[in-house]
Amino acid sequence: MNATINKSNSDSLPPSLSLLPPTKNPWLLTAGDLALYNETLLLSALGLFQHTLVFGVIFLLRGFSARRALDLHFLTILFALSFVFAPLIFILDYQIDAIKLFFFLEHEAIEYLIAIRVLAPATWVRERSGALLFACWMGITVVTVVVAFNPKYKHGADVVAWAAFVSDFLVAVAGIVLVARWTVSLISRKAVRQAAGGGYAQAMPVAERFAKRKMAAEAMGGVGFMIHGFTTMAVGPIFFRVLYHGLDPAWFAWAWVLVFMSAMFVVALSVPVASIFFNTIQWCCWHDRKTLPGQAQWDVDFVEEAIESTRRGRRAERVTSRLPYQEHPFSPSRERQVSTAYWTKLAEKHAETLSPSLDDWNRRFHKNDIEDHVIREIE
């Protein structure tokens, strides 16, 4: 009777999809296929999938170009977009689990890249873009391994929290540097305007106007970096005191309330940078220029174009000086003089970050003799 009942129950069960061969292993006989899995395997698989999906899409959007992936404007947009997904993760997932930790790790990686892009010299970033991205990926891999082995060592969340503390500090410093650069440019531009006279605004070159707009947009993004960095730095120490010193967990919640409220300002301050970035996109697929304004290469190219503009200005002056009726204060020669004064000061300011060929040129000729050398070379 019992054998008949058991046979009927086994016939009613759905067929097993396991392809394991017959075995007498007691663990497999007890737990089935689940005996072949453990928590570390699942955490490793989740980390591999989440990181490769997120960063794979990011690099795909940049055409797998290391230099374009380190575009400051693109990184700022990713930084702002992360605040769209962070609240969603908190709403849908109430636990401090692997998905949340890996998301924080990816956000920290973007912050580290922003800090490197801003704080490191432009030529150094341009020449080592691939190595920097590889080092960032290796750092993510190491922390992912630590999180994957959390069932044994129980400190994966600690590592991610203190890594976030460091990244927030660095991105706040990067924001201070961006604002300082904009302030210094305002002071230098005011000095040039006073030296050039009242015709500076009308004679300001188009490239210099764009550089002014670019620096102001990056300064606004820098203010957002400072707001986020300084407000989020408190989360790691509060989390540590909640875990090991008996602090009320409500402090952790209030710290994140401050982070989310400040993120509204961060997203708004990132809009000017996003405007410059998306203005270079044609048909949502490609850019209208080879080097984008947020790349490290653009800073070097900008100075080199300044030198070339000075040469063209001298050449145009020789032609226009032979034409009559050039006495108007805003004649081409007057515009050329104002433009040359600005480009010369800019070239002197960035003389240390020029390409090696220009460095050799500056060592042979004193910075103050750039104009005279250009005249001699043209003549």
Secondary structure, 3 states (H helix, E strand, C coil): CHHHHHHHHHHHCCCCCCCCCCCCCHHHHHHHHHHHCCHHHHHHHHHHHHHHHHHHHHHHHCCCCHHHHCCHHHHHHHHHHHHHHHHHHHHHCCCCCHHHHHHHHHHHHHHHHHHHHHHCCHHHHHHCHHHHHHHHHHHHHHHHHHHHCHHHHCCHHHHHHHHHHHHHHHHHHHHHHHHHHHHHHHHHHHHHHHHHCCCHHHHCCHHHHHHHHHHHHHHHHHHHHHHHHHHHCCHHHHHHHHHHCCCCCHHHHHHHHHHHHHHHHHHHHCHHHHHHHHCCEECCCEECCCCCCCCHHHHHHHHHHHHHHHHHHHHHHHHHCCCCCCCCCCCHHHHHHHHHHHHHHHHHHCHHHCCHHHHHHHHHCCHHHHHHHHHHHHC
